[in-house]
Amino acid sequence: MPVLPNQSETAMRPASGQIASVTAGRTIIIASNRGPVEFYRAADGRLSTRRGAGGVVTALAALARDVPLRWVATAMTAYDREAFSQAHSSARTVRLGRQPLQVRYISLPADMYRRYYDEISNEILWFLQHYMWSPINWPNFDEEQIRSWDEGYRPVNEAIANAIVEEACSGGSFHDSAPDGANTIVLLQDYHLYLTSALIRARLPRATIEQFIHIPWPANRYWQFLPDRFVHEIYEGLAGNDVLGFQTDSDMQNFLVGAQAFLAGSRVDFDRQTVVWRRRRLAARVYPIPTDAHEIRRTLLTAPARACAQELGEALPEDRQVILRVDRLDPSKNVVRGFQAYEAMLRRWPELRGRVCFLAFLIPSRQSLKVYRSYQREVRDLIRSINGKYRTPGWQPIIAYFENNRPRALAAMRRYDALLVNPISDGMNLVAKEGPAANERNGVLVLSRTAGAFGQLSEVAVPVTPTDIDETATELYEALSMSERERAQRAERAREIVERETPVDWVFAQVRDAVGLRRASTRRRSARAKPLRAAPVA
C-alpha cells in the first residue's frame, strides 16, 4: 500500500496557528441537517455517542482544536431527541475521539420534520438539483407541496437560525459575545438550509456567514420548474451569506446567472464572481471537496478492514478481475444502468464470463420515500436476473452487499481492476477519489462526465455518458483490457490528484475567504459612512 510521507494527524492540518490567526478569537458555529455524532443507548443504559462518517465531519470538527466551536443540527433519531428533550436545550459537550465538541440538536415536531426533510429537501430539491425530474408528468405542485414548504422547510430553517443566534449571543466559556454577531463565524452546510443565512443576517448583521452547497446547482431553466415563490425565497435566503461555496465552476456560474434572473435589482460581476443585492455583497467561490487519504489508510490498517480483506481474498481468486461500485441506493447514482452495461459487456465479450466479477456495495438510503424503496427493489430484481442468467458453478457474476460497512467497502477498493462511478449527476462523488487512494492493483476509474469529480480526474478516468449503456459496456471492457503500463501511469497520477488536498485544507480555505471578504466588506461600509472633510477656506 502506498504510504503517506507523514501519517500523523498534524500533517493533515494547516500550519499551526493559521486557523486561530484567521479567526482572531471568533466563535465558529457550524449548522447542518445531520450532526457530527449520533446518540444511542449504551449497554450500561447511559446515552452515548458515535462519530458521524466521512472526512467532512473530521475536518469541520478539527477546527475545535484551534477555535471555540459549536455545532447546530436537527435531532434525527429518538435518542437524539432524548438528549435534547427540551425545545430550547442548550449545547452539550460530546467527544469525537479525544476532541471535545459542543453540539446542540433541535427537536422538531414529526410532521414538520417530515415535510422539511422528506418532501421538500429530498423529494423536491434533491431531485431538482440532480436533474432527475420528468416535467411531462412529475412533479405536480399543489396545496400539499406548498404546505410542506410553509409548514416544514421554512419553519425548520427558522428554528435552526434561532438556535444559531442564541448560541452566538450566549456567553459561557466562549469569546465575549457580541449582539450584532461581530465575534461569530457561521458555516452552513448544503441544501437543507437555503433560507437560514438571511434569517441570521437580519439579527446578526456583522456575523461572518459562509455556506457550502455539496450538490449540483442546475441551470436557470431547471429552477423555473419550481414554484416561482420557492425560487425567489431560495435566492433571497442565500443572499445573506458573505461567501457561497460550490463543488465546480459550472455550479458557481449557474448560480451567478440565476442571481441575475431571480434577485431583482442585483448587480452580478462574473469576473469577480460577486453579487451585490440590497447593498450587500456575496462572493461565489469553488471549493472541490477532497477525500481523506490519511483516514482511508488508517481504516485499512484496522482489524475489521483486515478481516474483510481476508474474506474477500478467499471469495475471489487472485486472477479474477473485479469491477467495483460503492454507492448509496439513490436513483441519482444510476446503479441500474451500471448493471445493464455489465450485462451488455458479458453478452458482447462472452470470454469474460467466469473471469470477471462485479462487486457492489449498496447502502440503503431514505427508505421512508416510496421512490427509494421502488428503486431498491428494481436493483435487487436486476441482480437476481443477471446472476440467474449467467451464473456457472464456481462463478457468480454479481456479488452485492446491501449494508453500510465502510471497512469492507474500503477493503474492496484495494482489490478492484475497474471502479465504476456513473452517476446521472453528482456534486462531487468522493468514491471516485477514495478508490485511487486505496487501490493496490492499478485499478482504472470509469467515471461519468456529469460527476463533479470529472473536472479534476478527467485526465486519468475513462469517461462515460451516464445514460449510454452501450458506451459504458465498451469502456468497462477497455478498462479491463488496458495495458499494465497505462494502468500504472493512470493510477499514479490519480493518487497524486486525490492526495493534493485534505479535508482540513478545504475547510480552512472557506474560513479564510469568508473572514477576508467580510473584513473587506466592513472596510467598504466604513469608508462610505465616513464624512468627507471640508475643504479649507481660502
C-alpha positions as semicolon CSV with decimal commas, in nm:
position;residue;x (nm);y (nm);z (nm)
1;M;0,000;0,000;0,000
2;P;0,135;0,347;-0,081
3;V;0,239;0,527;0,236
4;L;0,184;0,893;0,310
5;P;0,501;1,087;0,389
6;N;0,365;1,170;0,735
7;Q;0,084;0,971;0,891
8;S;0,031;1,198;1,191
9;E;-0,292;1,396;1,219
10;T;-0,099;1,721;1,242
11;A;0,039;1,656;0,895
12;M;-0,316;1,694;0,761
13;R;-0,367;2,036;0,912
14;P;-0,272;2,387;0,800
15;A;0,035;2,530;0,971
16;S;-0,001;2,560;1,347
17;G;-0,187;2,872;1,448
18;Q;-0,316;2,958;1,098
19;I;-0,681;2,889;1,176
20;A;-0,665;3,072;1,511
21;S;-0,490;3,364;1,343
22;V;-0,750;3,390;1,067
23;T;-1,049;3,366;1,301
24;A;-0,896;3,612;1,551
25;G;-1,079;3,472;1,851
26;R;-1,422;3,449;1,693
27;T;-1,653;3,161;1,775
28;I;-1,735;2,924;1,487
29;I;-2,086;2,782;1,465
30;I;-2,144;2,501;1,215
31;A;-2,500;2,417;1,112
32;S;-2,621;2,116;0,914
33;N;-2,919;1,884;0,894
34;R;-2,723;1,590;1,037
35;G;-2,494;1,645;1,333
36;P;-2,138;1,519;1,385
37;V;-2,245;1,248;1,630
38;E;-2,541;1,016;1,673
39;F;-2,675;0,943;2,020
40;Y;-2,752;0,585;2,122
41;R;-2,826;0,386;2,435
42;A;-2,514;0,204;2,555
43;A;-2,518;-0,139;2,721
44;D;-2,496;0,022;3,066
45;G;-2,809;0,227;2,994
46;R;-2,637;0,561;2,951
47;L;-2,683;0,787;2,650
48;S;-2,362;0,773;2,450
49;T;-2,247;0,895;2,108
50;R;-2,081;0,756;1,798
51;R;-1,898;0,959;1,538
52;G;-2,059;1,052;1,208
53;A;-1,899;0,910;0,895
54;G;-1,674;1,084;0,647
55;G;-1,393;1,331;0,616
56;V;-1,620;1,637;0,630
57;V;-1,711;1,568;0,993
58;T;-1,344;1,509;1,072
59;A;-1,238;1,832;0,902
60;L;-1,508;2,056;1,047
61;A;-1,470;1,913;1,397
62;A;-1,091;1,958;1,377
63;L;-1,149;2,335;1,394
64;A;-1,239;2,288;1,761
65;R;-0,872;2,224;1,839
66;D;-0,789;2,583;1,747
67;V;-1,101;2,795;1,796
68;P;-1,424;2,793;2,001
69;L;-1,675;2,584;1,805
70;R;-2,036;2,478;1,836
71;W;-2,242;2,260;1,602
72;V;-2,618;2,307;1,549
73;A;-2,820;2,032;1,377
74;T;-3,158;1,864;1,380
75;A;-3,235;1,570;1,608
76;M;-3,276;1,281;1,364
77;T;-3,322;0,979;1,593
78;A;-3,522;0,904;1,906
79;Y;-3,202;0,913;2,114
80;D;-3,100;1,246;1,961
81;R;-3,437;1,383;2,068
82;E;-3,400;1,233;2,415
83;A;-3,061;1,402;2,456
84;F;-3,221;1,737;2,370
85;S;-3,570;1,681;2,503
86;Q;-3,645;2,044;2,584
87;A;-3,739;2,277;2,300
88;H;-3,461;2,519;2,392
89;S;-3,199;2,275;2,519
90;S;-2,858;2,436;2,535
91;A;-2,544;2,295;2,378
92;R;-2,378;1,997;2,545
93;T;-2,026;1,864;2,524
94;V;-1,958;1,542;2,333
95;R;-1,632;1,384;2,221
96;L;-1,507;1,299;1,875
97;G;-1,224;1,064;1,970
98;R;-1,023;1,276;2,211
99;Q;-1,164;1,602;2,079
100;P;-1,437;1,772;2,289
101;L;-1,707;1,947;2,090
102;Q;-2,017;2,148;2,178
103;V;-2,333;2,032;1,995
104;R;-2,693;2,149;2,004
105;Y;-2,962;1,941;1,835
106;I;-3,309;2,082;1,768
107;S;-3,606;1,856;1,839
108;L;-3,884;1,922;1,590
109;P;-4,245;1,801;1,556
110;A;-4,252;1,483;1,349
111;D;-4,485;1,621;1,081
112;M;-4,279;1,939;1,043
113;Y;-3,956;1,741;1,007
114;R;-4,113;1,502;0,754
115;R;-4,230;1,793;0,539
116;Y;-3,891;1,966;0,561
117;Y;-3,669;1,661;0,513
118;D;-3,861;1,405;0,308
119;E;-4,096;1,616;0,099
120;I;-3,901;1,936;0,030
121;S;-3,532;1,861;0,084
122;N;-3,524;1,512;-0,068
123;E;-3,825;1,464;-0,294
124;I;-3,809;1,813;-0,444
125;L;-3,470;1,986;-0,404
126;W;-3,252;1,674;-0,430
127;F;-3,428;1,552;-0,745
128;L;-3,437;1,900;-0,898
129;Q;-3,067;1,965;-0,840
130;H;-2,966;1,625;-0,979
131;Y;-3,167;1,678;-1,300
132;M;-3,399;1,387;-1,219
133;W;-3,738;1,545;-1,273
134;S;-3,963;1,439;-1,558
135;P;-4,168;1,756;-1,613
136;I;-4,406;1,586;-1,856
137;N;-4,573;1,414;-1,561
138;W;-4,377;1,486;-1,240
139;P;-4,366;1,676;-1,014
140;N;-4,704;1,845;-0,982
141;F;-4,719;2,121;-0,722
142;D;-5,045;2,153;-0,537
143;E;-5,162;2,259;-0,192
144;E;-4,972;1,976;-0,024
145;Q;-4,631;2,080;-0,155
146;I;-4,700;2,446;-0,075
147;R;-4,800;2,344;0,275
148;S;-4,480;2,140;0,315
149;W;-4,276;2,446;0,224
150;D;-4,467;2,678;0,457
151;E;-4,511;2,433;0,746
152;G;-4,193;2,230;0,705
153;Y;-3,897;2,375;0,518
154;R;-3,938;2,737;0,624
155;P;-4,006;2,682;0,997
156;V;-3,717;2,433;1,030
157;N;-3,483;2,688;0,872
158;E;-3,621;2,943;1,118
159;A;-3,562;2,708;1,411
160;I;-3,202;2,647;1,307
161;A;-3,142;3,020;1,256
162;N;-3,288;3,093;1,601
163;A;-3,060;2,835;1,763
164;I;-2,754;2,979;1,585
165;V;-2,840;3,331;1,702
166;E;-2,890;3,210;2,058
167;E;-2,555;3,030;2,054
168;A;-2,383;3,335;1,904
169;C;-2,523;3,562;2,175
170;S;-2,454;3,327;2,467
171;G;-2,154;3,383;2,692
172;G;-2,010;3,091;2,883
173;S;-1,652;2,990;2,811
174;F;-1,657;3,134;2,462
175;H;-1,510;3,463;2,343
176;D;-1,716;3,760;2,463
177;S;-2,034;3,755;2,258
178;A;-2,149;4,050;2,051
179;P;-2,519;4,111;1,989
180;D;-2,451;4,208;1,627
181;G;-2,259;3,886;1,554
182;A;-1,920;4,056;1,503
183;N;-1,748;3,778;1,701
184;T;-1,920;3,491;1,519
185;I;-1,839;3,287;1,207
186;V;-2,124;3,068;1,079
187;L;-2,059;2,777;0,842
188;L;-2,383;2,646;0,689
189;Q;-2,397;2,313;0,507
190;D;-2,596;2,223;0,198
191;Y;-2,945;2,233;0,051
192;H;-3,145;2,180;0,369
193;L;-3,065;2,534;0,488
194;Y;-3,125;2,762;0,189
195;L;-3,328;3,014;0,393
196;T;-3,106;3,023;0,701
197;S;-2,838;3,280;0,618
198;A;-3,083;3,566;0,554
199;L;-3,265;3,490;0,880
200;I;-2,934;3,504;1,069
201;R;-2,823;3,819;0,886
202;A;-3,139;4,005;0,993
203;R;-3,045;3,953;1,360
204;L;-2,664;3,935;1,343
205;P;-2,577;4,193;1,076
206;R;-2,200;4,176;1,137
207;A;-2,164;3,798;1,152
208;T;-1,939;3,623;0,901
209;I;-2,157;3,367;0,719
210;E;-2,042;3,109;0,464
211;Q;-2,247;2,828;0,310
212;F;-2,125;2,531;0,110
213;I;-2,355;2,357;-0,139
214;H;-2,248;1,992;-0,167
215;I;-2,480;1,901;-0,456
216;P;-2,505;2,032;-0,815
217;W;-2,652;2,374;-0,891
218;P;-2,860;2,339;-1,210
219;A;-2,923;2,592;-1,483
220;N;-3,196;2,857;-1,462
221;R;-3,447;2,681;-1,682
222;Y;-3,449;2,385;-1,449
223;W;-3,505;2,604;-1,143
224;Q;-3,804;2,754;-1,325
225;F;-3,991;2,425;-1,290
226;L;-4,007;2,505;-0,918
227;P;-4,287;2,736;-0,798
228;D;-4,172;3,092;-0,855
229;R;-4,210;3,184;-0,489
230;F;-3,983;2,896;-0,384
231;V;-3,707;3,002;-0,625
232;H;-3,712;3,363;-0,512
233;E;-3,713;3,264;-0,146
234;I;-3,415;3,034;-0,205
235;Y;-3,207;3,302;-0,378
236;E;-3,306;3,570;-0,127
237;G;-3,230;3,329;0,157
238;L;-2,883;3,256;0,020
239;A;-2,810;3,626;-0,029
240;G;-2,745;3,660;0,344
241;N;-2,411;3,480;0,302
242;D;-2,074;3,650;0,265
243;V;-1,943;3,352;0,068
244;L;-2,132;3,076;-0,112
245;G;-1,919;2,772;-0,197
246;F;-1,976;2,523;-0,479
247;Q;-1,814;2,200;-0,594
248;T;-1,744;2,306;-0,954
249;D;-1,708;2,617;-1,167
250;S;-2,017;2,515;-1,365
251;D;-2,227;2,511;-1,046
252;M;-2,095;2,853;-0,946
253;Q;-2,164;3,004;-1,289
254;N;-2,517;2,863;-1,288
255;F;-2,579;3,034;-0,953
256;L;-2,448;3,369;-1,077
257;V;-2,671;3,355;-1,386
258;G;-2,963;3,268;-1,158
259;A;-2,888;3,561;-0,928
260;Q;-2,922;3,793;-1,226
261;A;-3,265;3,649;-1,300
262;F;-3,410;3,590;-0,954
263;L;-3,268;3,872;-0,739
264;A;-3,440;4,182;-0,877
265;G;-3,206;4,479;-0,887
266;S;-2,892;4,274;-0,824
267;R;-2,555;4,355;-0,981
268;V;-2,362;4,045;-1,083
269;D;-1,992;4,067;-1,164
270;F;-1,891;3,747;-1,345
271;D;-1,522;3,838;-1,344
272;R;-1,507;3,894;-0,968
273;Q;-1,774;3,629;-0,908
274;T;-1,980;3,855;-0,683
275;V;-2,344;3,952;-0,638
276;V;-2,446;4,285;-0,486
277;W;-2,808;4,295;-0,375
278;R;-2,974;4,540;-0,138
279;R;-2,633;4,691;-0,054
280;R;-2,487;4,356;0,048
281;R;-2,211;4,173;-0,136
282;L;-2,195;3,794;-0,175
283;A;-1,894;3,618;-0,327
284;A;-1,938;3,285;-0,507
285;R;-1,638;3,053;-0,488
286;V;-1,539;2,698;-0,586
287;Y;-1,406;2,453;-0,324
288;P;-1,398;2,097;-0,465
289;I;-1,430;1,868;-0,166
290;P;-1,130;1,633;-0,123
291;T;-1,111;1,286;0,019
292;D;-0,923;1,200;0,338
293;A;-0,641;0,971;0,222
294;H;-0,499;0,956;0,574
295;E;-0,829;0,833;0,720
296;I;-0,868;0,576;0,441
297;R;-0,526;0,424;0,500
298;R;-0,567;0,432;0,875
299;T;-0,901;0,248;0,840
300;L;-0,743;-0,013;0,611
301;L;-0,497;-0,099;0,889
302;T;-0,773;-0,169;1,144
303;A;-0,872;-0,522;1,244
304;P;-1,221;-0,503;1,082
305;A;-1,076;-0,392;0,748
306;R;-0,805;-0,659;0,758
307;A;-1,066;-0,926;0,832
308;C;-1,282;-0,805;0,544
309;A;-0,983;-0,808;0,309
310;Q;-0,909;-1,168;0,403
311;E;-1,273;-1,263;0,350
312;L;-1,278;-1,104;0,005
313;G;-0,947;-1,270;-0,083
314;E;-1,092;-1,610;-0,003
315;A;-1,404;-1,542;-0,212
316;L;-1,221;-1,407;-0,519
317;P;-0,938;-1,594;-0,692
318;E;-0,634;-1,371;-0,748
319;D;-0,664;-1,399;-1,128
320;R;-1,029;-1,292;-1,134
321;Q;-1,079;-0,932;-1,242
322;V;-1,305;-0,716;-1,029
323;I;-1,539;-0,435;-1,126
324;L;-1,642;-0,241;-0,816
325;R;-1,907;0,011;-0,727
326;V;-1,976;0,168;-0,385
327;D;-2,293;0,377;-0,366
328;R;-2,598;0,471;-0,171
329;L;-2,910;0,320;-0,326
330;D;-3,015;0,653;-0,468
331;P;-3,165;0,691;-0,818
332;S;-2,908;0,963;-0,891
333;K;-2,628;0,705;-0,861
334;N;-2,753;0,526;-1,175
335;V;-2,699;0,177;-1,035
336;V;-2,946;0,007;-1,270
337;R;-2,776;0,131;-1,587
338;G;-2,441;0,024;-1,443
339;F;-2,560;-0,336;-1,410
340;Q;-2,727;-0,322;-1,752
341;A;-2,393;-0,215;-1,901
342;Y;-2,220;-0,504;-1,724
343;E;-2,470;-0,749;-1,867
344;A;-2,420;-0,599;-2,215
345;M;-2,044;-0,648;-2,172
346;L;-2,092;-1,015;-2,080
347;R;-2,308;-1,064;-2,391
348;R;-2,064;-0,894;-2,628
349;W;-1,747;-1,047;-2,483
350;P;-1,853;-1,392;-2,358
351;E;-1,488;-1,483;-2,293
352;L;-1,509;-1,262;-1,982
353;R;-1,767;-1,492;-1,821
354;G;-1,606;-1,663;-1,526
355;R;-1,307;-1,428;-1,542
356;V;-1,465;-1,109;-1,405
357;C;-1,688;-1,036;-1,106
358;F;-1,890;-0,727;-1,024
359;L;-1,863;-0,639;-0,652
360;A;-2,134;-0,395;-0,546
361;F;-2,160;-0,226;-0,205
362;L;-2,504;-0,067;-0,195
363;I;-2,619;0,130;0,107
364;P;-2,998;0,152;0,154
365;S;-3,099;0,517;0,174
366;R;-3,407;0,725;0,254
367;Q;-3,634;0,425;0,288
368;S;-3,918;0,646;0,410
369;L;-3,959;0,761;0,048
370;K;-4,151;0,539;-0,195
371;V;-3,923;0,622;-0,490
372;Y;-3,620;0,493;-0,299
373;R;-3,794;0,171;-0,191
374;S;-3,902;0,109;-0,551
375;Y;-3,550;0,174;-0,680
376;Q;-3,402;-0,072;-0,434
377;R;-3,646;-0,340;-0,550
378;E;-3,554;-0,270;-0,914
379;V;-3,182;-0,307;-0,834
380;R;-3,234;-0,633;-0,644
381;D;-3,452;-0,777;-0,922
382;L;-3,190;-0,693;-1,187
383;I;-2,909;-0,852;-0,984
384;R;-3,113;-1,170;-0,946
385;S;-3,189;-1,173;-1,318
386;I;-2,825;-1,134;-1,426
387;N;-2,699;-1,390;-1,176
388;G;-2,972;-1,634;-1,274
389;K;-2,895;-1,597;-1,645
390;Y;-2,515;-1,620;-1,637
391;R;-2,413;-1,800;-1,318
392;T;-2,198;-2,111;-1,357
393;P;-2,051;-2,350;-1,097
394;G;-1,782;-2,155;-0,910
395;W;-1,876;-1,816;-1,059
396;Q;-2,139;-1,561;-0,962
397;P;-2,145;-1,258;-1,194
398;I;-2,254;-1,005;-0,928
399;I;-2,180;-1,019;-0,555
400;A;-2,380;-0,748;-0,380
401;Y;-2,369;-0,628;-0,020
402;F;-2,666;-0,423;0,098
403;E;-2,509;-0,263;0,402
404;N;-2,323;0,039;0,532
405;N;-1,988;-0,123;0,612
406;R;-1,707;0,119;0,541
407;P;-1,418;-0,114;0,637
408;R;-1,548;-0,381;0,397
409;A;-1,601;-0,129;0,115
410;L;-1,252;0,016;0,160
411;A;-1,102;-0,334;0,166
412;A;-1,272;-0,398;-0,168
413;M;-1,130;-0,075;-0,307
414;R;-0,782;-0,219;-0,264
415;R;-0,882;-0,505;-0,495
416;Y;-1,066;-0,353;-0,794
417;D;-0,943;-0,357;-1,154
418;A;-1,216;-0,116;-1,266
419;L;-1,412;0,122;-1,045
420;L;-1,748;0,221;-1,197
421;V;-1,876;0,563;-1,087
422;N;-2,156;0,652;-1,331
423;P;-2,398;0,890;-1,156
424;I;-2,661;1,077;-1,351
425;S;-2,529;1,386;-1,175
426;D;-2,324;1,442;-0,861
427;G;-2,189;1,741;-0,676
428;M;-1,852;1,569;-0,647
429;N;-1,868;1,192;-0,568
430;L;-1,599;1,106;-0,317
431;V;-1,594;0,737;-0,417
432;A;-1,414;0,848;-0,734
433;K;-1,140;0,993;-0,512
434;E;-1,139;0,729;-0,238
435;G;-1,083;0,448;-0,488
436;P;-0,747;0,573;-0,622
437;A;-0,631;0,649;-0,267
438;A;-0,700;0,292;-0,150
439;N;-0,636;0,078;-0,459
440;E;-0,331;-0,151;-0,487
441;R;-0,388;-0,307;-0,832
442;N;-0,354;-0,002;-1,057
443;G;-0,729;-0,008;-1,099
444;V;-0,893;0,209;-1,367
445;L;-1,160;0,466;-1,287
446;V;-1,463;0,463;-1,519
447;L;-1,634;0,794;-1,448
448;S;-1,944;0,984;-1,563
449;R;-1,877;1,308;-1,742
450;T;-2,158;1,451;-1,526
451;A;-1,992;1,376;-1,191
452;G;-1,840;1,680;-1,021
453;A;-1,518;1,484;-0,974
454;F;-1,476;1,455;-1,352
455;G;-1,333;1,806;-1,374
456;Q;-1,038;1,705;-1,156
457;L;-1,000;1,344;-1,272
458;S;-1,075;1,361;-1,645
459;E;-0,710;1,308;-1,742
460;V;-0,694;0,974;-1,556
461;A;-1,051;0,844;-1,590
462;V;-1,220;0,651;-1,869
463;P;-1,519;0,877;-1,940
464;V;-1,876;0,760;-1,990
465;T;-2,213;0,922;-2,055
466;P;-2,441;0,802;-1,774
467;T;-2,739;0,730;-2,000
468;D;-2,533;0,546;-2,265
469;I;-2,542;0,178;-2,168
470;D;-2,359;0,065;-2,484
471;E;-2,072;0,310;-2,427
472;T;-2,044;0,212;-2,061
473;A;-2,021;-0,157;-2,155
474;T;-1,747;-0,079;-2,407
475;E;-1,549;0,136;-2,165
476;L;-1,571;-0,125;-1,889
477;Y;-1,420;-0,372;-2,135
478;E;-1,150;-0,120;-2,229
479;A;-1,067;-0,061;-1,863
480;L;-1,027;-0,436;-1,802
481;S;-0,819;-0,478;-2,121
482;M;-0,589;-0,178;-2,073
483;S;-0,213;-0,239;-2,077
484;E;-0,040;-0,264;-1,742
485;R;0,183;0,030;-1,827
486;E;-0,111;0,262;-1,898
487;R;-0,295;0,138;-1,590
488;A;0,008;0,214;-1,371
489;Q;0,052;0,562;-1,520
490;R;-0,314;0,649;-1,469
491;A;-0,318;0,511;-1,114
492;E;-0,007;0,702;-1,009
493;R;-0,142;1,029;-1,147
494;A;-0,483;0,968;-0,988
495;R;-0,320;0,924;-0,647
496;E;-0,129;1,249;-0,693
497;I;-0,452;1,434;-0,772
498;V;-0,662;1,298;-0,486
499;E;-0,385;1,348;-0,226
500;R;-0,314;1,710;-0,319
501;E;-0,554;1,849;-0,059
502;T;-0,703;1,732;0,269
503;P;-1,050;1,799;0,414
504;V;-0,892;2,031;0,669
505;D;-0,733;2,235;0,387
506;W;-1,079;2,253;0,230
507;V;-1,243;2,390;0,545
508;F;-0,956;2,631;0,613
509;A;-0,987;2,782;0,263
510;Q;-1,354;2,855;0,320
511;V;-1,298;3,012;0,663
512;R;-1,006;3,219;0,531
513;D;-1,205;3,351;0,235
514;A;-1,518;3,424;0,438
515;V;-1,327;3,619;0,703
516;G;-1,122;3,808;0,445
517;L;-1,422;3,904;0,235
518;R;-1,620;4,006;0,543
519;R;-1,338;4,234;0,655
520;A;-1,321;4,391;0,308
521;S;-1,697;4,449;0,314
522;T;-1,673;4,614;0,657
523;R;-1,398;4,845;0,532
524;R;-1,608;4,946;0,232
525;R;-1,905;5,025;0,453
526;S;-1,689;5,227;0,690
527;A;-1,542;5,425;0,402
528;R;-1,889;5,506;0,269
529;A;-2,009;5,614;0,614
530;K;-1,705;5,836;0,686
531;P;-1,794;6,203;0,639
532;L;-1,591;6,399;0,387
533;R;-1,354;6,655;0,536
534;A;-1,449;7,007;0,435
535;A;-1,206;7,187;0,206
536;P;-1,006;7,466;0,378
537;V;-1,143;7,815;0,334
538;A;-0,909;8,045;0,147
